[in-house]
């Protein structure tokens, strides 16, 4: 794994060192999960990009609109071809526990493929820096590029996600 996606053993504090590890830890937080699912289901925001915003924010990696647009363009084909169809099938199969579980596992693997693609691009396009952690700035940069998202109405959710990202070790 590229060093910029993996903080490694010399990280100043014990952290979730890869984007995937950070995503798992962040998504395990009930508030982050609840808000991310709301944003996904009501505004078609990509949870993996929200989680990448937090991962980058933790390392002081500030997103520009252009850079965030690249992440969206990179993730969209994976999301549209694999993640969204698997999610739709999983939701339809809720009554069949075995099928539901298999589709959920496949959806999670598709999300991991998307996370891996994002991680590779993050390593090439962003550099860690000292200073503040731009969790909220990165989330707002992404939200500004998603049609139908009103930052004013969603500000409390965005702020709460950013605050919880800051708590992820």
C-alpha positions in Angstrom: 0.0 0.0 0.0 1.3 3.4 -0.9 2.7 5.4 2.1 0.3 8.3 1.5 -2.7 5.9 2.0 -1.0 4.1 4.8 0.3 6.1 7.8 2.6 3.3 8.8 4.2 2.4 12.1 5.8 5.9 12.5 2.5 7.7 12.7 2.5 10.2 15.6 -0.5 8.5 17.2 -2.1 5.1 16.9 -4.4 5.7 14.0 -6.5 3.7 11.5 -3.7 3.6 9.0 -5.4 2.9 5.7 -8.5 4.4 4.1 -10.3 1.1 4.4 -9.5 0.8 8.2 -10.5 4.4 8.7 -13.8 3.8 6.8 -14.6 0.7 8.9 -13.9 2.5 12.2 -15.8 5.7 11.1 -18.8 3.8 9.8 -19.0 1.9 13.1 -19.8 5.2 14.8 -23.7 5.3 15.0 -23.9 9.0 14.2 -21.6 8.8 11.2 -23.4 5.8 9.9 -26.9 7.3 10.4 -25.9 10.7 8.7 -24.0 9.0 5.9 -27.0 6.7 5.1 -29.3 9.7 5.2 -27.1 11.6 2.8 -26.8 8.6 0.6 -30.5 7.8 0.5 -31.9 11.3 0.2 -29.1 13.1 -1.7 -27.3 10.3 -3.6 -24.0 11.3 -1.8 -21.4 8.6 -2.0 -20.6 7.4 1.5 -17.1 6.3 0.4 -16.3 9.8 -0.7 -17.6 11.2 2.6 -15.3 8.7 4.5 -12.4 9.6 2.2 -13.0 13.3 3.1 -12.6 12.3 6.8 -9.5 10.3 6.2 -7.9 13.1 4.3 -9.0 15.6 6.8 -7.4 13.7 9.6 -4.1 14.0 7.8 -4.5 17.7 7.0 -5.2 16.9 3.3 -7.4 19.7 2.1 -9.6 19.1 -1.0 -10.2 21.5 -3.8 -13.3 21.4 -6.0 -11.2 20.1 -8.9 -9.7 17.4 -6.8 -13.0 16.3 -5.4 -14.4 16.2 -8.9 -11.7 13.8 -9.8 -12.7 11.6 -6.9 -16.3 11.7 -8.0 -15.4 10.8 -11.6 -13.2 8.0 -10.4 -15.7 6.5 -8.1 -18.8 6.9 -10.3 -18.3 4.0 -12.7 -17.6 1.6 -9.8 -20.5 2.9 -7.8 -22.9 2.8 -10.8 -21.9 -0.5 -12.2 -21.4 -2.5 -9.0 -22.3 -0.8 -5.7 -25.7 0.6 -6.6 -27.1 -2.5 -8.4 -25.9 -4.8 -5.6 -27.5 -2.4 -3.0 -30.8 -2.5 -4.9 -30.8 -6.3 -5.1 -29.8 -6.6 -1.4 -32.7 -4.3 -0.4 -35.1 -6.3 -2.5 -33.9 -9.6 -1.0 -34.5 -8.5 2.6 -37.0 -11.3 3.2 -34.4 -14.0 2.3 -31.7 -14.0 4.9 -29.2 -16.1 2.9 -29.5 -14.2 -0.3 -29.5 -10.9 1.7 -26.3 -11.8 3.4 -24.6 -12.9 0.2 -25.6 -9.7 -1.6 -24.5 -7.6 1.4 -21.1 -9.2 1.3 -20.8 -8.6 -2.4 -21.9 -4.9 -1.9 -19.2 -4.5 0.8 -16.6 -6.0 -1.6 -17.7 -3.6 -4.3 -17.4 -0.7 -1.9 -13.9 -1.9 -1.0 -13.0 -1.8 -4.7 -14.2 1.8 -4.8 -12.2 2.6 -1.6 -9.1 1.0 -3.1 -9.4 3.2 -6.3 -9.9 6.3 -4.2 -7.0 5.4 -2.0 -4.7 5.0 -5.0 -5.8 8.4 -6.4 -5.5 10.0 -2.9 -1.9 8.8 -2.8 -1.1 10.4 -6.1 -3.1 13.6 -5.8 -2.9 14.7 -2.1 -0.1 15.3 0.4 -0.3 15.2 4.1 0.4 18.5 5.9 0.8 19.8 9.4 -1.9 22.1 10.8 -5.6 21.9 11.1 -7.6 18.9 10.1 -10.0 20.1 7.4 -12.8 17.5 8.0 -15.7 19.9 7.5 -14.0 21.7 4.6 -13.6 18.5 2.7 -17.2 17.4 3.3 -18.5 20.8 2.2 -16.3 20.7 -0.9 -17.8 17.4 -1.8 -21.4 18.5 -1.0 -21.0 21.6 -3.2 -20.5 19.3 -6.2 -23.6 17.1 -5.5 -26.8 18.3 -7.2 -29.6 19.1 -4.9 -27.5 19.3 -1.7 -28.3 22.4 0.3 -25.4 23.0 2.6 -27.4 25.3 4.8 -30.1 22.7 5.5 -27.6 19.9 6.0 -25.0 21.9 7.9 -25.8 20.3 11.3 -25.3 16.8 9.8 -22.1 17.8 8.1 -20.8 19.4 11.2 -21.6 16.3 13.3 -20.0 14.0 10.9 -16.8 16.1 10.9 -16.8 16.2 14.7 -17.1 12.4 14.9 -14.4 12.0 12.2 -12.1 13.9 14.6 -12.7 11.2 17.3 -11.6 8.3 15.1 -8.1 7.1 16.3 
